[in-house]
Amino acid sequence: MPLGSPYRSVQHVYFDDLDALNILHNVRFLLFMERARGELFNALGFRWEDDFSVNPDKYHVVAAHEIKYLQPVRGEGDVAVELAPTHLGTSSLILAANVQSLDGKTLYADGTTRIVRLDPATGKPCPWSQTFRDKVGALVKQRAT
């Protein structure tokens, strides 16, 4: 079954994710987005443990995060993280992210993450593989329609 955009991941909020006011700590939102991105890449067939010959695109870094906190998450429970690739450049990818209630009625945070593929030998930006462009590009196109 083909993957849809946005990609949806359920993340659990544990007691140690909460601050003294019983509110999800702000840095945990980024962690949930990171975990969802890993799940998305795995679902697309880009597994971290694969050798570079199988997954050359795994050598990438986060270049920027932007996040707006809209409503507090209070207490333990589950939240949904929805990711949608919005731009695929030569060496960069921008993913939009929403952290929301499972029913989608409460938006807790939204943001974007920009990642850049690097050449492992030089540490400089380099193009995504054609396989990556095909799979992720299809999600960008889905989002645009």
N, C-alpha and C positions, 0 to 999 in steps of 0.2 A: 504494500500500500504506500503510495507516495506521501511524503511529509507535507503538511500544510503550513501556511504562514498566517497568523503567528504560531510558533511552537510553544506548547504549554507544558510547564513543569510544576509539580507540587513540592513545596519545601516545608519542612516542619520547623516550627519555632519552639526551641527548648528553653528551659528555665535559665540556662547560662547565656542565652542570647539576649536576655532582658536586663535593663538597667535597674537602678534602685526604685524607680517609679513604676516598675512592671511594664515598661514600654520597650519594644524591640529597639536595640541599640542601632544607631544610624549606620555603622560600618557593616552590620549584618545584611543590609539590603544589597550592598555590593557583593558580598559573599554569595547570597542567593542567586544573584544575576550571573556570577561566575560559574556556579554549579550548573545552572540551567544552560549556559553556553556549552559547557563540557558535555552535557546530556545531548544537546542539539548536534554537536559535532559527532558524537558517538552514533547517534541515530542516522546521520548522513554517511557513516562509514569511515570517519576520520578518527581513529582510535589513538590515544596518546601513547600507548605501549608499542604501537607498530613502529618498525624501523623506518628511517627516513626514505628508503627506497619505496616503501608502501605509502607513507604519509609525509611527504616533504613539507606540507603546509603547517605541520605542528610547530615549527620554529617561528613563532610570532609573539609579539608583545602587546600589552595594552598601552596605547598612546594617549588615551584620554577617557575620562569618565565624566559624565554630567548627570546629576540626579536632583530631582525636586521631591522633597518630602511633603506629602499632601495631607495625610491623616496618620495618626499613630496606630501601630499594631499593639494591642494590649493583651498581655498574657500569652500562654502557650497555645498551640494549635497549628493549623495548616494555612499557608497562603499559596496563591498561584502566581507564578512568574511567567509572563508571556513575552517571548522574544520574536522580533521580526527584523530580518536584514532589510535595511532601507537603501543602502548604497554599497556597491562593490566596485572599488577602483582597481587600478593596476596592482597595487600592493596593499591596499587598505580595505577594511570592511567596517561599516557602521551598522550596529544593531540597536534598534529601539527596544526598550524594556519597560514593562509595567509590572508592578507588584500589587496584587489585588486580593480581595476576598475570593474564596472558592466559587461563590455564586456570581462574581463579577460586579456586584453592586457597590463595592467600596474600593476606590483606587487609593492605595496607600502611598505609592511613589511612582514616578516615571522618570525615565532617563535614557541616555545613550552611552554606548561604549564604542570606541574606535580602536580596532586592532590593526597591526601592521605586520606583514610577513617579512622576515629577515633572512638574508643569506647567512647560513651558519658559519661560513668561512670569513666573511667580511663584516658581518654585523650590520650591513646596510640593507635598506628596503629592496625587495626583489618581487617579481610578479608571482601571483598565486598560480598553482598548477591548473592545467585545463580541466582536470577532474573537479577540483574545488570550484572553479569558475562555473562549470556546468551545473553542479548540484546547488551551490549557494545562489548563483544567478537565477535559477528557476524560482527560488523563494522570493527574491527581490522582485521579479516580474509578477509573481502572484500577488504580492503586496501592492504593486502599482495598479493592478486592475480592480 
